[in-house]
Amino acid sequence: MIIIPAIDLKDGVVVRLLQGNFDKVTQYSRDPLGLSKTFETSGVKLIHIVDLDGAKTGELKNIDILKNILKNISTPVEFGGGVRSKETIKLLLNLGVERIILTTRAVEDEDFLKKIVTEFGHHIAISIDAKDGLLAMRGWVEISKIKAIDFAKKISELGVKTIIFTDVATDGALAGPNIKNLKEILNAVSKNSSVVSSGGVSSIEDIKNLKKIDDPRLEGVIIGRAIYEGKIDLKKAVEICLQKE
């Protein structure tokens, strides 16, 4: 299991939303590049970047910041928020993004999902953002009638290699991850898919509890607010995940 620090961009600055609510924004940094460099020196293997403005509008809004980060660090980056076309996927891959995260278009258009998974393979990750067990879309401002666990099973069968599971109720709340729901998602996907947990991590103890799940399909955990507020030492978290039981 790896630690994946998060950089959420809104209006060009690094923020966190409470439970996906755009009206509950906390600003943490005006220097996304400096933050990404700090993450890199902590030894992380992947950085998670989301364009919140893009997620809401369907168009990339913080692309220049992403370009600047990619030019100045060597740590792989996964990126999501407003990615709803094959052209945008190609653009991002050409810029050097390692993994592209999709949600809304993947939920709404199964044919599109099949095509991009076939063409881009492991470079595609699908984000399952769940609120009360149902999929949330368009930057979490719309709740569908699709059950998250059913969708996880379906996209795993379609060949999606990476699923990012976020329990919206815990995201940014520092209340601990929803391990029960995470285990349900893990059990729903095939052995050929991996799952990244996102939301709620507030302490090293939370990381240890996730590690105890001991499921090879659990690839990593995305952490944001707990790092920014000093509740988790990133280097220590990385070291814990490297330790053998």
C-alpha positions, 0 to 999 in steps of 0.5 A: 500500500502506498501513500498518495498525497493530494493537491486539489486546485480551485482558482489556482490555489490548493484547497480542500472541500469538506465532504465535497461541498464547494461552499465549504472551502479551506485554502492551504497553499498558493504554491502548488509547485512548492507543495508538490516538490515537498511531497516528492522529497518525502519519498512518495511514489505518486501524487494525486492532483484534481482540478476542482473547477474542471470537475464542476464545469467539464473543462480543464481550468488549472492546466497551466499549474499542472504543466508547471508541476510536471516540468519540475518534478519527476514523481509520477502524477495522476490527474482528474477533474473535467476529463470527459473526452479522448482528446483531453486524455491524449493531451494529458498523457502527452504532458506527462501525466501517468494516470488519468482519472475519470468519473462523470463520463465513465458513469454516463457513457459505457461505450466511451469507457470501454473504448478508452480502457481498451486504448489506454489500459493502465493509464486510466483510473475510474473514481467512484465517489459514493454518498450514502452508497450512490455515485456522486458526479460532476464534482459531487454536486449530482447524486445518481441512482447507481449503487457504487458497489454495483458500478465497481463490479461492472467496471472491474469486469470491463477491464478497469485496472484502478478504481479510486474509492471515495466515501464523500461523507468522510472526505475532508472530515478527518473522521477516519476512513470508511473501512466497511465500505472500502472492504465491500468495494474490494470484495466486489472487484476482480483480482486484476483491479486495484483500489485506492482509498480516499477520504477521512484519513486523520492519523497514522493509526488510520493508515495502520488500520488500512494496512491491516486490511492486507488485501493485494487489491488495495493499492494505496491511500490518498491523503490531503487535509491531514497532511496540510494540518500536520496531523500526519507526518508524510515521511513517517507515513511512507515509511510505515507503508514500506515496513514488513509485517 
